Each structure stands twice: as structure tokens, then as C-alpha cells.
Amino acid sequence: MAKAIEITDLQLTGEDKKGRPVFTATGTLDERSFTARTITHKGEPIFKLQEAEGHQGLEGSAFNRGDRIAVARACKALRLELFGTGQKEKVEGELETGETLEIAGFEEEAEEVAEEVAEEEEAEEVLIPALEGKRIFWEA
């Protein structure tokens, strides 16, 4: 059986102790009024029905498990529609598509390294032919 859920208000009401947003929704479920508030579960905000000024277990509640799931699903859909996911982009692009960037400051250092490598290679070319066929004794 489909549940008749009408959310009359959904607001960002503040932040929890860790600075995460807290949302509060009010509305009706099959002509019974409800208030739902978000908590964070596994890093995601989820809606919990509020009864007697807080969360209440299934026992003694005016809402069954199906009611709670239906309200939470409807509240989440509206929250995403109004506020988005609230997550930052994983990588924020600094350049527009097609825009290029020239990196400066490394040319001189790269030239110095290239010169050093060339000098070492030249030294090896000079030393190796001079030592060919000769025995070298090293005493420490």
C-alpha cells in the first residue's frame, strides 16, 4: 500500500558537533504529522522521525518500520533536490577546457643537469679507451 507523504517544510537548521549540516523536515504521513531530523550514519545524512523530542525506537512508536522508511526516502529525495549532495568536487579544475599553462622556472635547472650529464658521458668516453687492455691494481 502506498503511503501518502506530504513534506510541508525542509530546512537546514544548523550543524552537528563535527560541523556537518543538520536538516529538519515537517509534514504529514497518511494525515499524521511528523518531524524528521538528520543524523550522520556512515558519513551520510539520514532522516530519523522525531517523537517525544528525540529519536524513539519502534516499540511504543506511532510509526512502524515501513512508515519510517517511506518518510526517510521522501525527505532525502527533497533534500537532494533542494540542496544537492553537499559534497565538494573531487578535483576542482583551475583551467577551462582547451586552456594551456606554461610552467616556468625549471628551464635553467634542466639545462644545467643536461650539461652535467653530457660532461660525464664525455669523460667516460675519454677514460675508457685509455684504460683498455691495461691492468689496474688498487691497494687500500
N, C-alpha and C positions, 0 to 999 in steps of 0.2 A: 504494500500500500504506500503510495506516495505521500510524503509529508508536505504540508502547506507551510512554507517558511517565508516570512517577510522580515527582512532586516531594515529597520527604520533609521538606524544611525550606526556609523562605524567611524571611530576617530582614533588618532594617535594620541594617547593620553599621557605618555611620558616615557621614561626609561627605567629598566630594572637596575639592580646594584652593579651590574657589569656594563652598563651603558647601552644595552640592546633595547630596541623600541618595544613598547607595550601598547597594544591596541585593545579597545573596548568596543563591543558591538551590542546593540539592543534591538529587540524585535519580538516577533511572535512565532510560535510553532503550534500549528493547529489551534489557534486562538488562545494559547497560553503564553504569557510574556516571559522573556528570558533576557539575561545579561550574560555575555560571554567575554572572557578576557584571555589574552595570550600569555603563555608561559613558553620558555625555550626548552625544547626536547630534541636532543641530538643536534644542536646547533640551529634548529629551525623553529620559528614561532608557530605554536599550535593553539587553537582556541579551546578553552575549558568553560563549561557552564558554571555560573556563579550562583550558589544558593546559600542562604544564611551567611552572607558576607564572605564567601570564600568557596573553594572547591569542596565538593561533597562527593563521597563515594556513591555507588549505585544503591546501596542499602539505605532506605529512608528517603530517597530522592523522588522528586515529582517527574523526573525524566528517565526513561530507560536507555539502554545502550544504543539502540537504533536512533533515538531522538538526539542523543549527544553527537553521534557520528554525522547525522544529517545537518545539524546546526554548525558543527565544526567545518564541514565541507563547504557549506554555503558562505560562511564567514570568510574562509580562506579565499574562495573564488572572488568575493567582493574586495578583499584586501589586496589581492594581486592586481585586480582591475584598477583600483584607485591609487595604490601606492607602488606598484611594481614589486619586484623581488627584494629590493633594498640592498642587493649585492653590488659591489663595485666591479667594474670590468677587470678581468684578469690581467690584461695588458692594455694600458691606455696609450693609444697611438699619439705620438707627438707630431708626426708628419702626415700630410694629406697624401692621398693616393697619387702616385706619379712624381711627388716632390723628392728631390735628391739632397744629399748632405755631403759636404766636403769636409773631411777630417784633416785638420792642420796640426802642426807641431811635432810630427814624427818623421818628417822628411829628412831633416838634418841627421837625426839619430840613425835612421835607416841607412843613409849614405855612409856614415862612419863605420857602422857594422859591416857593410858591404866592402869597404876599403880594407878593413882589418882581415876579413876572410880572404880577400884577394892577395894580400901581403903574405899571409900564412901559406896559401897554396903556392905562391911563387917561391917561398923559402924551402918548402918541401921539394919542389922540382929541382932546385939547385943542390940541396944536400943529398938527396937520394942517389943521383948519378955519381956524385963524388965518392960515395961510400960503397958502391957496388964492387963486389969481389974482394973486399978488404975485411979483415977480421978486426973486431973491436973488442978490447979487453977492458973490463971495468972493475976497478978494485974499490971497495968501500972501506 
